[in-house]
Amino acid sequence: MRAADDAPDGFADDAVDQLRHDLKTPLTTIYARAHLLGRAIRRASALSEAEQAQMLVGVAAIEVAVQTMVTVVDGIGNEARGS
C-alpha cells in the first residue's frame, strides 16, 4: 500500500504538484543559463568557429536533457490521475 492511498483526498495531489514545482524550478534555471551561455559563445570573437560549434553542441545537449527531464517531471503523478 502506498502512502498516497492513506492520504486525505487532494493531499497527495498537492504533494505531487509541489514535487513537480520543486523539480522544475532548477531545471528552468539550468535551461535559461544554457541559453545565455549559447548566446555568449556565439558572440565570443576570441573563439574560432570550430570552438564555437563544439561548445554549442554541448549547450544544445544540456537544453535537450533539460527538456527531457521536464517531460518526465510533468508525467509524475499523471499515471495515477489517469491523464
Secondary structure, DSSP 8 states (H G I E B T S, - for coil): --HHHHS-TTHHHHHHHHHHHHHHHHHHHHHHHHHHHHHHHHH-TTS-HHHHHHHHHHHHHHHHHHHHHHHHHHHTTHHHHT-
